[in-house]
Protein backbone atom coordinates (compact mmCIF):
# COMPACT_ATOMS: atom_id res chain seq x y z
CA UNK A 1 0.00 0.00 0.00
CA UNK A 2 1.36 3.41 -0.94
CA UNK A 3 1.73 6.05 1.75
CA UNK A 4 0.14 9.48 1.39
CA UNK A 5 3.61 10.93 0.94
CA UNK A 6 4.47 8.63 -1.96
CA UNK A 7 1.15 9.41 -3.61
CA UNK A 8 1.87 13.12 -3.39
CA UNK A 9 5.33 12.65 -4.90
CA UNK A 10 3.92 10.52 -7.74
CA UNK A 11 1.36 13.21 -8.55
CA UNK A 12 4.06 15.83 -8.44
CA UNK A 13 6.19 13.97 -10.97
CA UNK A 14 3.21 13.84 -13.30
CA UNK A 15 3.00 17.63 -13.13
CA UNK A 16 6.72 18.12 -13.62
CA UNK A 17 6.44 19.92 -16.93
CA UNK A 18 4.49 22.75 -15.31
CA UNK A 19 7.17 23.22 -12.68
CA UNK A 20 10.06 23.25 -15.11
CA UNK A 21 8.36 25.78 -17.36
CA UNK A 22 7.54 28.12 -14.47
CA UNK A 23 10.52 27.30 -12.29
CA UNK A 24 14.05 28.49 -11.88
CA UNK A 25 15.66 27.51 -15.12
CA UNK A 26 12.84 28.37 -17.48
CA UNK A 27 14.18 30.32 -20.43
CA UNK A 28 17.72 30.22 -19.09
CA UNK A 29 20.39 30.86 -21.65
CA UNK A 30 22.98 33.20 -22.99
CA UNK A 31 26.34 33.99 -21.53
CA UNK A 32 29.60 32.14 -21.80
CA UNK A 33 29.51 28.78 -20.02
CA UNK A 34 32.56 27.02 -18.64
CA UNK A 35 30.47 24.18 -17.24
CA UNK A 36 30.84 25.08 -13.57
CA UNK A 37 31.68 27.95 -11.28
CA UNK A 38 35.31 27.77 -10.22
CA UNK A 39 36.66 29.20 -6.99
CA UNK A 40 35.04 31.70 -4.70
CA UNK A 41 33.35 34.81 -6.03
CA UNK A 42 32.98 38.29 -4.49
CA UNK A 43 30.38 38.74 -1.78
CA UNK A 44 31.38 36.06 0.71
CA UNK A 45 32.42 36.64 4.31
CA UNK A 46 35.75 38.28 4.96
CA UNK A 47 38.71 35.96 4.65
CA UNK A 48 42.25 35.95 5.99
CA UNK A 49 42.83 36.08 9.73
CA UNK A 50 39.21 35.65 10.82
CA UNK A 51 38.30 32.31 12.38
CA UNK A 52 36.00 29.93 10.53
CA UNK A 53 35.20 27.76 13.56
CA UNK A 54 33.33 28.28 16.82
CA UNK A 55 31.55 31.35 15.47
CA UNK A 56 28.84 32.94 17.59
CA UNK A 57 26.77 33.91 14.55
CA UNK A 58 26.74 33.33 10.80
CA UNK A 59 29.18 35.94 9.41
CA UNK A 60 27.78 39.02 7.68
CA UNK A 61 24.16 38.18 8.49
CA UNK A 62 22.47 40.99 10.42
CA UNK A 63 19.80 40.84 13.08
CA UNK A 64 16.86 41.09 10.66
CA UNK A 65 17.60 37.78 8.92
CA UNK A 66 19.39 36.19 11.87
CA UNK A 67 16.19 36.48 13.91
CA UNK A 68 14.41 34.40 11.26
CA UNK A 69 16.76 31.42 11.60
CA UNK A 70 14.84 28.87 13.70
CA UNK A 71 16.38 28.11 17.09
CA UNK A 72 16.41 24.40 16.17
CA UNK A 73 18.49 24.94 13.01
CA UNK A 74 21.97 23.45 13.19
CA UNK A 75 22.82 23.78 9.48
CA UNK A 76 22.79 26.96 7.40
CA UNK A 77 23.52 27.36 3.70
CA UNK A 78 24.46 31.03 3.38
CA UNK A 79 24.29 32.63 -0.08
CA UNK A 80 26.35 35.82 -0.21
CA UNK A 81 25.30 37.78 -3.29
CA UNK A 82 27.91 40.12 -4.75
CA UNK A 83 25.39 42.93 -5.23
CA UNK A 84 21.69 43.70 -5.48
CA UNK A 85 21.84 43.64 -9.29
CA UNK A 86 24.56 40.99 -9.66
CA UNK A 87 24.22 37.30 -10.56
CA UNK A 88 27.50 36.35 -8.82
CA UNK A 89 27.48 34.81 -5.36
CA UNK A 90 29.32 32.59 -2.91
CA UNK A 91 27.61 29.69 -1.15
CA UNK A 92 28.92 28.65 2.27
CA UNK A 93 27.81 25.69 4.39
CA UNK A 94 27.83 26.26 8.16
CA UNK A 95 27.23 23.62 10.81
CA UNK A 96 26.52 24.34 14.48
CA UNK A 97 28.24 22.34 17.19
CA UNK A 98 28.55 22.68 20.94
CA UNK A 99 30.96 25.61 20.59
CA UNK A 100 29.19 27.56 17.83
CA UNK A 101 29.04 27.69 14.05
CA UNK A 102 31.77 26.13 11.90
CA UNK A 103 32.35 26.95 8.24
CA UNK A 104 32.44 23.56 6.49
CA UNK A 105 32.77 24.34 2.76
CA UNK A 106 32.20 27.06 0.17
CA UNK A 107 31.65 27.29 -3.59
CA UNK A 108 31.42 29.96 -6.27
CA UNK A 109 27.78 30.29 -7.29
CA UNK A 110 25.13 32.21 -9.22
CA UNK A 111 21.72 33.62 -8.35
CA UNK A 112 19.02 35.33 -10.43
CA UNK A 113 20.53 36.99 -13.48
CA UNK A 114 19.07 40.38 -12.47
CA UNK A 115 20.12 40.04 -8.84
CA UNK A 116 17.98 40.04 -5.68
CA UNK A 117 14.61 41.25 -4.42
CA UNK A 118 12.58 41.29 -1.21
CA UNK A 119 9.37 41.11 -3.28
CA UNK A 120 9.96 38.30 -5.74
CA UNK A 121 7.38 37.68 -8.44
CA UNK A 122 7.26 35.30 -11.36
CA UNK A 123 9.45 36.35 -14.27
CA UNK A 124 11.46 39.09 -12.53
CA UNK A 125 14.71 37.09 -12.93
CA UNK A 126 15.70 37.95 -9.36
CA UNK A 127 16.26 35.64 -6.39
CA UNK A 128 14.16 36.13 -3.25
CA UNK A 129 15.97 37.49 -0.19
CA UNK A 130 15.20 35.62 3.00
CA UNK A 131 15.52 32.58 5.23
CA UNK A 132 13.89 29.40 3.92
CA UNK A 133 13.87 25.78 5.17
CA UNK A 134 15.46 23.02 3.06
CA UNK A 135 13.38 19.84 3.34
CA UNK A 136 13.22 18.09 -0.06
CA UNK A 137 15.58 17.10 -2.86
CA UNK A 138 15.69 15.21 -6.14
CA UNK A 139 17.12 15.15 -9.61
CA UNK A 140 17.68 13.42 -12.92
CA UNK A 141 20.59 11.46 -11.44
CA UNK A 142 20.21 8.73 -8.81
CA UNK A 143 20.34 9.65 -5.14
CA UNK A 144 24.01 10.34 -4.29
CA UNK A 145 23.46 9.61 -0.60
CA UNK A 146 21.08 12.39 0.39
CA UNK A 147 19.65 12.56 3.89
CA UNK A 148 16.73 14.70 2.70
CA UNK A 149 13.88 12.85 0.94
CA UNK A 150 15.05 12.44 -2.66
CA UNK A 151 12.85 12.15 -5.78
CA UNK A 152 14.79 10.47 -8.59
CA UNK A 153 13.01 11.13 -11.89
CA UNK A 154 13.72 11.93 -15.54
CA UNK A 155 10.91 14.46 -15.19
CA UNK A 156 13.53 16.90 -13.90
CA UNK A 157 15.13 16.99 -17.38
CA UNK A 158 14.87 20.50 -18.86
CA UNK A 159 12.89 20.88 -22.12
CA UNK A 160 14.90 20.30 -25.28
CA UNK A 161 14.37 23.88 -26.47
CA UNK A 162 16.25 25.35 -23.48
CA UNK A 163 19.84 26.47 -24.00
CA UNK A 164 22.29 23.56 -24.25
CA UNK A 165 24.30 24.83 -21.31
CA UNK A 166 21.30 24.22 -19.02
CA UNK A 167 20.82 20.56 -19.93
CA UNK A 168 22.28 19.29 -16.65
CA UNK A 169 21.02 22.03 -14.32
CA UNK A 170 18.61 19.69 -12.57
CA UNK A 171 20.78 16.58 -12.31
CA UNK A 172 20.67 17.38 -8.57
CA UNK A 173 18.34 19.85 -6.87
CA UNK A 174 17.35 20.91 -3.37
CA UNK A 175 14.03 22.73 -3.13
CA UNK A 176 14.16 26.10 -1.39
CA UNK A 177 10.94 26.43 0.58
CA UNK A 178 9.79 29.65 -1.03
CA UNK A 179 6.09 29.52 -1.98
CA UNK A 180 5.94 25.72 -1.95
CA UNK A 181 4.57 22.89 0.17
CA UNK A 182 7.35 21.38 2.28
CA UNK A 183 7.48 17.61 2.49
CA UNK A 184 6.66 17.18 -1.20
CA UNK A 185 8.83 16.55 -4.25
CA UNK A 186 10.57 19.62 -5.70
CA UNK A 187 8.41 18.89 -8.76
CA UNK A 188 5.18 19.66 -6.88
CA UNK A 189 3.67 22.68 -8.71
CA UNK A 190 1.58 23.91 -5.75
CA UNK A 191 2.08 27.64 -5.00
CA UNK A 192 0.39 28.43 -1.63
CA UNK A 193 0.84 32.21 -2.08
CA UNK A 194 -0.35 32.17 -5.69
CA UNK A 195 1.34 31.75 -9.05
CA UNK A 196 2.26 35.43 -9.34
CA UNK A 197 4.66 35.10 -6.38
CA UNK A 198 6.78 32.66 -8.37
CA UNK A 199 8.05 29.28 -7.29
CA UNK A 200 10.26 26.37 -8.27
CA UNK A 201 13.20 28.11 -6.58
CA UNK A 202 15.93 25.53 -6.14
CA UNK A 203 19.57 24.93 -5.39
CA UNK A 204 20.85 23.22 -8.53
CA UNK A 205 23.88 22.70 -10.78
CA UNK A 206 25.65 25.76 -12.13
CA UNK A 207 25.84 26.47 -15.88
CA UNK A 208 28.23 29.39 -15.67
CA UNK A 209 25.81 32.33 -15.56
CA UNK A 210 22.74 33.71 -13.76
CA UNK A 211 19.46 31.85 -13.28
CA UNK A 212 15.79 32.78 -13.37
CA UNK A 213 15.61 32.84 -9.53
CA UNK A 214 17.47 29.79 -8.25
CA UNK A 215 20.92 29.47 -6.69
CA UNK A 216 23.38 27.34 -8.66
CA UNK A 217 26.60 25.69 -7.50
CA UNK A 218 29.08 23.26 -9.11
CA UNK A 219 28.18 19.59 -9.32
CA UNK A 220 30.65 18.62 -6.61
CA UNK A 221 29.06 21.23 -4.36
CA UNK A 222 25.57 19.87 -4.94
CA UNK A 223 26.73 16.35 -4.13
CA UNK A 224 28.39 17.61 -0.95
CA UNK A 225 25.29 19.53 0.10
CA UNK A 226 22.98 16.59 -0.56
CA UNK A 227 25.16 14.33 1.57
CA UNK A 228 25.50 16.89 4.36
CA UNK A 229 22.03 18.41 4.74
CA UNK A 230 20.26 16.49 7.49
CA UNK A 231 16.56 16.95 8.31
CA UNK A 232 17.37 16.16 11.94
CA UNK A 233 19.47 19.35 11.97
CA UNK A 234 16.67 21.48 10.45
CA UNK A 235 18.71 23.05 7.63
CA UNK A 236 17.81 26.46 6.23
CA UNK A 237 19.17 28.69 3.50
CA UNK A 238 19.92 32.36 4.25
CA UNK A 239 20.23 34.22 0.96
CA UNK A 240 20.60 37.72 -0.41
CA UNK A 241 22.97 40.47 -1.46
CA UNK A 242 25.32 42.05 1.08
CA UNK A 243 23.12 45.07 1.80
CA UNK A 244 20.09 42.93 2.62
CA UNK A 245 22.06 40.25 4.46
CA UNK A 246 23.73 42.67 6.84
CA UNK A 247 20.64 44.76 7.61
C-alpha positions as CSV (number, residue, x, y, z in Angstrom):
1,X,0.0,0.0,0.0
2,X,1.4,3.4,-0.9
3,X,1.7,6.1,1.7
4,X,0.1,9.5,1.4
5,X,3.6,10.9,0.9
6,X,4.5,8.6,-2.0
7,X,1.1,9.4,-3.6
8,X,1.9,13.1,-3.4
9,X,5.3,12.6,-4.9
10,X,3.9,10.5,-7.7
11,X,1.4,13.2,-8.6
12,X,4.1,15.8,-8.4
13,X,6.2,14.0,-11.0
14,X,3.2,13.8,-13.3
15,X,3.0,17.6,-13.1
16,X,6.7,18.1,-13.6
17,X,6.4,19.9,-16.9
18,X,4.5,22.7,-15.3
19,X,7.2,23.2,-12.7
20,X,10.1,23.3,-15.1
21,X,8.4,25.8,-17.4
22,X,7.5,28.1,-14.5
23,X,10.5,27.3,-12.3
24,X,14.1,28.5,-11.9
25,X,15.7,27.5,-15.1
26,X,12.8,28.4,-17.5
27,X,14.2,30.3,-20.4
28,X,17.7,30.2,-19.1
29,X,20.4,30.9,-21.6
30,X,23.0,33.2,-23.0
31,X,26.3,34.0,-21.5
32,X,29.6,32.1,-21.8
33,X,29.5,28.8,-20.0
34,X,32.6,27.0,-18.6
35,X,30.5,24.2,-17.2
36,X,30.8,25.1,-13.6
37,X,31.7,27.9,-11.3
38,X,35.3,27.8,-10.2
39,X,36.7,29.2,-7.0
40,X,35.0,31.7,-4.7
41,X,33.4,34.8,-6.0
42,X,33.0,38.3,-4.5
43,X,30.4,38.7,-1.8
44,X,31.4,36.1,0.7
45,X,32.4,36.6,4.3
46,X,35.7,38.3,5.0
47,X,38.7,36.0,4.6
48,X,42.2,36.0,6.0
49,X,42.8,36.1,9.7
50,X,39.2,35.6,10.8
51,X,38.3,32.3,12.4
52,X,36.0,29.9,10.5
53,X,35.2,27.8,13.6
54,X,33.3,28.3,16.8
55,X,31.5,31.3,15.5
56,X,28.8,32.9,17.6
57,X,26.8,33.9,14.5
58,X,26.7,33.3,10.8
59,X,29.2,35.9,9.4
60,X,27.8,39.0,7.7
61,X,24.2,38.2,8.5
62,X,22.5,41.0,10.4
63,X,19.8,40.8,13.1
64,X,16.9,41.1,10.7
65,X,17.6,37.8,8.9
66,X,19.4,36.2,11.9
67,X,16.2,36.5,13.9
68,X,14.4,34.4,11.3
69,X,16.8,31.4,11.6
70,X,14.8,28.9,13.7
71,X,16.4,28.1,17.1
72,X,16.4,24.4,16.2
73,X,18.5,24.9,13.0
74,X,22.0,23.4,13.2
75,X,22.8,23.8,9.5
76,X,22.8,27.0,7.4
77,X,23.5,27.4,3.7
78,X,24.5,31.0,3.4
79,X,24.3,32.6,-0.1
80,X,26.4,35.8,-0.2
81,X,25.3,37.8,-3.3
82,X,27.9,40.1,-4.8
83,X,25.4,42.9,-5.2
84,X,21.7,43.7,-5.5
85,X,21.8,43.6,-9.3
86,X,24.6,41.0,-9.7
87,X,24.2,37.3,-10.6
88,X,27.5,36.4,-8.8
89,X,27.5,34.8,-5.4
90,X,29.3,32.6,-2.9
91,X,27.6,29.7,-1.2
92,X,28.9,28.7,2.3
93,X,27.8,25.7,4.4
94,X,27.8,26.3,8.2
95,X,27.2,23.6,10.8
96,X,26.5,24.3,14.5
97,X,28.2,22.3,17.2
98,X,28.5,22.7,20.9
99,X,31.0,25.6,20.6
100,X,29.2,27.6,17.8
101,X,29.0,27.7,14.0
102,X,31.8,26.1,11.9
103,X,32.4,27.0,8.2
104,X,32.4,23.6,6.5
105,X,32.8,24.3,2.8
106,X,32.2,27.1,0.2
107,X,31.6,27.3,-3.6
108,X,31.4,30.0,-6.3
109,X,27.8,30.3,-7.3
110,X,25.1,32.2,-9.2
111,X,21.7,33.6,-8.3
112,X,19.0,35.3,-10.4
113,X,20.5,37.0,-13.5
114,X,19.1,40.4,-12.5
115,X,20.1,40.0,-8.8
116,X,18.0,40.0,-5.7
117,X,14.6,41.3,-4.4
118,X,12.6,41.3,-1.2
119,X,9.4,41.1,-3.3
120,X,10.0,38.3,-5.7
121,X,7.4,37.7,-8.4
122,X,7.3,35.3,-11.4
123,X,9.4,36.3,-14.3
124,X,11.5,39.1,-12.5
125,X,14.7,37.1,-12.9
126,X,15.7,37.9,-9.4
127,X,16.3,35.6,-6.4
128,X,14.2,36.1,-3.3
129,X,16.0,37.5,-0.2
130,X,15.2,35.6,3.0
131,X,15.5,32.6,5.2
132,X,13.9,29.4,3.9
133,X,13.9,25.8,5.2
134,X,15.5,23.0,3.1
135,X,13.4,19.8,3.3
136,X,13.2,18.1,-0.1
137,X,15.6,17.1,-2.9
138,X,15.7,15.2,-6.1
139,X,17.1,15.1,-9.6
140,X,17.7,13.4,-12.9
141,X,20.6,11.5,-11.4
142,X,20.2,8.7,-8.8
143,X,20.3,9.6,-5.1
144,X,24.0,10.3,-4.3
145,X,23.5,9.6,-0.6
146,X,21.1,12.4,0.4
147,X,19.7,12.6,3.9
148,X,16.7,14.7,2.7
149,X,13.9,12.8,0.9
150,X,15.0,12.4,-2.7
151,X,12.9,12.2,-5.8
152,X,14.8,10.5,-8.6
153,X,13.0,11.1,-11.9
154,X,13.7,11.9,-15.5
155,X,10.9,14.5,-15.2
156,X,13.5,16.9,-13.9
157,X,15.1,17.0,-17.4
158,X,14.9,20.5,-18.9
159,X,12.9,20.9,-22.1
160,X,14.9,20.3,-25.3
161,X,14.4,23.9,-26.5
162,X,16.2,25.4,-23.5
163,X,19.8,26.5,-24.0
164,X,22.3,23.6,-24.2
165,X,24.3,24.8,-21.3
166,X,21.3,24.2,-19.0
167,X,20.8,20.6,-19.9
168,X,22.3,19.3,-16.6
169,X,21.0,22.0,-14.3
170,X,18.6,19.7,-12.6
171,X,20.8,16.6,-12.3
172,X,20.7,17.4,-8.6
173,X,18.3,19.9,-6.9
174,X,17.4,20.9,-3.4
175,X,14.0,22.7,-3.1
176,X,14.2,26.1,-1.4
177,X,10.9,26.4,0.6
178,X,9.8,29.7,-1.0
179,X,6.1,29.5,-2.0
180,X,5.9,25.7,-2.0
181,X,4.6,22.9,0.2
182,X,7.3,21.4,2.3
183,X,7.5,17.6,2.5
184,X,6.7,17.2,-1.2
185,X,8.8,16.6,-4.2
186,X,10.6,19.6,-5.7
187,X,8.4,18.9,-8.8
188,X,5.2,19.7,-6.9
189,X,3.7,22.7,-8.7
190,X,1.6,23.9,-5.7
191,X,2.1,27.6,-5.0
192,X,0.4,28.4,-1.6
193,X,0.8,32.2,-2.1
194,X,-0.3,32.2,-5.7
195,X,1.3,31.8,-9.1
196,X,2.3,35.4,-9.3
197,X,4.7,35.1,-6.4
198,X,6.8,32.7,-8.4
199,X,8.0,29.3,-7.3
200,X,10.3,26.4,-8.3
201,X,13.2,28.1,-6.6
202,X,15.9,25.5,-6.1
203,X,19.6,24.9,-5.4
204,X,20.9,23.2,-8.5
205,X,23.9,22.7,-10.8
206,X,25.6,25.8,-12.1
207,X,25.8,26.5,-15.9
208,X,28.2,29.4,-15.7
209,X,25.8,32.3,-15.6
210,X,22.7,33.7,-13.8
211,X,19.5,31.9,-13.3
212,X,15.8,32.8,-13.4
213,X,15.6,32.8,-9.5
214,X,17.5,29.8,-8.3
215,X,20.9,29.5,-6.7
216,X,23.4,27.3,-8.7
217,X,26.6,25.7,-7.5
218,X,29.1,23.3,-9.1
219,X,28.2,19.6,-9.3
220,X,30.7,18.6,-6.6
221,X,29.1,21.2,-4.4
222,X,25.6,19.9,-4.9
223,X,26.7,16.3,-4.1
224,X,28.4,17.6,-1.0
225,X,25.3,19.5,0.1
226,X,23.0,16.6,-0.6
227,X,25.2,14.3,1.6
228,X,25.5,16.9,4.4
229,X,22.0,18.4,4.7
230,X,20.3,16.5,7.5
231,X,16.6,16.9,8.3
232,X,17.4,16.2,11.9
233,X,19.5,19.4,12.0
234,X,16.7,21.5,10.4
235,X,18.7,23.0,7.6
236,X,17.8,26.5,6.2
237,X,19.2,28.7,3.5
238,X,19.9,32.4,4.2
239,X,20.2,34.2,1.0
240,X,20.6,37.7,-0.4
241,X,23.0,40.5,-1.5
242,X,25.3,42.0,1.1
243,X,23.1,45.1,1.8
244,X,20.1,42.9,2.6
245,X,22.1,40.2,4.5
246,X,23.7,42.7,6.8
247,X,20.6,44.8,7.6
